[in-house]
């Protein structure tokens, strides 16, 4: 039992299941989260849990993202893995381009050349892109963005954790949509 569990203090149960395959499929709704090469399992799990809590329409995963059924990801989602629609994208930029062609704003969370997230119109159909913890959003994906948003940093921190940034931005979208009577 200890050899199979990766946790130091397990809760005393293990499960074996066939891992579902995530097929590319369109997501409906008007608030979609797109993750560009999120590699930390804790971050991905926390982001998926937050996307579920915020009522996001679904999450797009680029190549290079940690496997969503990684044990640490599953644990960090606290069950939300099974509530939020996930799409693994073999052509991430192509999928974002398709959403852009459908009239979605592609809002990239970046620090440079960006507007304060409070100034962005979160009531429009939006694909919110969160980038890799170390390198940010890849250049080909950034080139597709129609908006660049940032969270002002007042202290000495260089940046925010990807999961924290996703949470702040998703719940700002929820706050604005709730006020404007537009739900995800």
C-alpha positions as CSV (number, residue, x, y, z in Angstrom):
1,X,0.0,0.0,0.0
2,X,2.8,2.4,0.9
3,X,4.6,1.6,-2.3
4,X,1.5,2.5,-4.4
5,X,0.7,5.8,-2.6
6,X,2.8,8.8,-3.2
7,X,1.6,10.6,-0.1
8,X,3.3,10.5,3.2
9,X,0.1,10.4,5.2
10,X,-2.5,8.6,3.0
11,X,-6.1,8.4,3.9
12,X,-6.0,4.7,3.6
13,X,-7.7,4.1,0.2
14,X,-6.5,3.7,-3.4
15,X,-8.4,3.3,-6.6
16,X,-7.6,1.9,-9.9
17,X,-9.4,3.2,-13.0
18,X,-9.0,3.4,-16.7
19,X,-7.8,6.9,-17.5
20,X,-10.4,8.7,-19.7
21,X,-9.1,10.1,-23.0
22,X,-9.8,13.8,-23.5
23,X,-11.0,14.3,-27.0
24,X,-10.7,17.7,-28.7
25,X,-14.3,19.0,-28.7
26,X,-15.7,22.5,-28.8
27,X,-16.7,24.1,-25.5
28,X,-19.9,26.1,-25.3
29,X,-20.3,29.2,-23.1
30,X,-18.6,32.5,-23.0
31,X,-15.9,32.3,-20.4
32,X,-13.2,29.7,-21.3
33,X,-9.9,29.3,-19.6
34,X,-6.9,28.3,-21.7
35,X,-3.7,27.1,-20.0
36,X,-0.4,27.4,-21.9
37,X,2.1,24.8,-20.7
38,X,1.2,24.7,-17.0
39,X,3.6,22.2,-15.7
40,X,3.2,22.2,-11.9
41,X,0.6,19.6,-10.8
42,X,-0.4,21.6,-7.8
43,X,-1.0,24.7,-9.9
44,X,-3.0,22.8,-12.5
45,X,-5.2,21.1,-9.9
46,X,-5.8,24.4,-8.1
47,X,-6.6,26.2,-11.4
48,X,-9.1,23.5,-12.4
49,X,-10.8,23.7,-8.9
50,X,-11.0,27.5,-9.2
51,X,-12.3,27.3,-12.8
52,X,-15.1,25.0,-11.5
53,X,-15.9,27.2,-8.6
54,X,-16.0,30.3,-10.8
55,X,-18.3,28.5,-13.3
56,X,-16.0,28.7,-16.3
57,X,-17.4,27.0,-19.4
58,X,-14.3,24.8,-19.6
59,X,-10.6,24.6,-19.7
60,X,-8.3,24.2,-22.8
61,X,-4.9,22.5,-22.1
62,X,-2.0,23.1,-24.5
63,X,0.7,20.5,-25.2
64,X,3.2,20.7,-22.4
65,X,0.6,20.9,-19.6
66,X,1.0,18.4,-16.9
67,X,-1.2,15.4,-17.3
68,X,-4.6,16.3,-15.8
69,X,-4.9,12.8,-14.3
70,X,-1.6,13.0,-12.5
71,X,-2.1,12.0,-8.9
72,X,-1.2,15.4,-7.5
73,X,-3.4,17.2,-10.0
74,X,-6.4,14.9,-9.1
75,X,-5.8,15.5,-5.4
76,X,-5.5,19.3,-5.8
77,X,-8.8,19.5,-7.7
78,X,-10.8,18.1,-4.8
79,X,-13.2,16.5,-7.3
80,X,-13.5,19.4,-9.6
81,X,-11.6,17.5,-12.2
82,X,-14.8,15.7,-12.9
83,X,-17.0,18.8,-13.0
84,X,-15.2,21.2,-15.4
85,X,-15.0,20.2,-19.1
86,X,-11.4,19.7,-20.2
87,X,-10.0,19.7,-23.8
88,X,-6.4,18.7,-24.5
89,X,-5.4,20.6,-27.6
90,X,-2.9,19.2,-30.1
91,X,-3.1,22.6,-31.9
92,X,-3.5,25.1,-29.1
93,X,-2.9,28.1,-31.3
94,X,-5.4,26.8,-33.9
95,X,-8.1,26.3,-31.3
96,X,-7.6,29.8,-30.0
97,X,-7.7,31.2,-33.5
98,X,-11.0,29.4,-34.0
99,X,-12.5,31.0,-30.9
100,X,-11.2,34.4,-32.1
101,X,-12.9,33.9,-35.5
102,X,-16.1,33.2,-33.6
103,X,-15.9,36.6,-31.9
104,X,-14.2,35.7,-28.6
105,X,-11.7,38.1,-27.1
106,X,-8.4,36.3,-26.4
107,X,-7.3,37.9,-23.1
108,X,-3.7,37.0,-22.3
109,X,-2.5,37.5,-18.7
110,X,0.8,39.2,-19.1
111,X,2.8,41.9,-17.3
112,X,4.1,43.8,-20.3
113,X,2.1,46.1,-22.6
114,X,-1.1,45.3,-20.9
115,X,-4.2,46.9,-19.3
116,X,-5.2,46.7,-15.7
117,X,-7.6,43.7,-15.4
118,X,-10.1,46.0,-13.8
119,X,-10.4,48.0,-17.0
120,X,-11.1,45.0,-19.2
121,X,-14.8,44.3,-20.3
122,X,-15.2,40.9,-18.8
123,X,-18.8,40.6,-20.0
124,X,-17.7,39.9,-23.6
125,X,-17.1,36.3,-24.7
126,X,-13.6,35.7,-23.5
127,X,-10.9,33.0,-23.6
128,X,-8.6,33.8,-20.7
129,X,-5.0,32.6,-21.3
130,X,-2.7,31.8,-18.4
131,X,0.9,31.0,-19.1
132,X,3.6,28.7,-17.8
133,X,4.9,29.4,-14.4
134,X,8.5,30.2,-15.6
135,X,8.2,31.4,-19.2
136,X,4.7,32.9,-19.3
137,X,2.6,32.6,-22.5
138,X,4.3,31.3,-25.6
139,X,4.9,33.8,-28.5
140,X,2.6,32.1,-31.0
141,X,-0.2,32.2,-28.5
142,X,0.5,35.7,-27.4
143,X,0.4,36.8,-31.1
144,X,-3.3,35.6,-31.2
145,X,-4.3,37.7,-28.2
146,X,-6.8,40.5,-28.8
147,X,-6.3,41.9,-25.3
148,X,-3.5,41.8,-22.7
149,X,-4.5,42.1,-19.1
150,X,-2.4,42.3,-15.9
151,X,-2.9,42.3,-12.2
152,X,-1.0,45.3,-10.7
153,X,1.7,44.2,-8.3
154,X,2.3,46.8,-5.5
155,X,5.0,45.0,-3.5
156,X,8.4,43.7,-4.5
157,X,7.2,40.4,-6.0
158,X,8.2,39.9,-9.6
159,X,4.9,38.0,-10.5
160,X,2.1,36.0,-9.1
161,X,1.7,32.2,-9.0
162,X,-0.3,31.0,-12.1
163,X,-3.1,29.6,-10.0
164,X,-3.5,32.7,-7.9
165,X,-3.5,34.9,-11.1
166,X,-6.1,32.6,-12.7
167,X,-8.3,32.8,-9.6
168,X,-8.2,36.6,-9.4
169,X,-9.0,37.0,-13.1
170,X,-11.8,34.4,-13.2
171,X,-13.5,35.8,-10.2
172,X,-13.3,39.3,-11.6
173,X,-15.0,38.0,-14.7
174,X,-17.7,36.4,-12.4
175,X,-18.1,39.6,-10.5
176,X,-18.6,41.7,-13.6
177,X,-20.9,39.2,-15.3
178,X,-23.0,38.8,-12.1
179,X,-23.4,42.6,-11.9
180,X,-24.2,42.8,-15.6
181,X,-26.6,39.7,-15.4
182,X,-24.5,37.8,-17.9
183,X,-23.4,34.4,-16.6
184,X,-20.7,32.2,-17.9
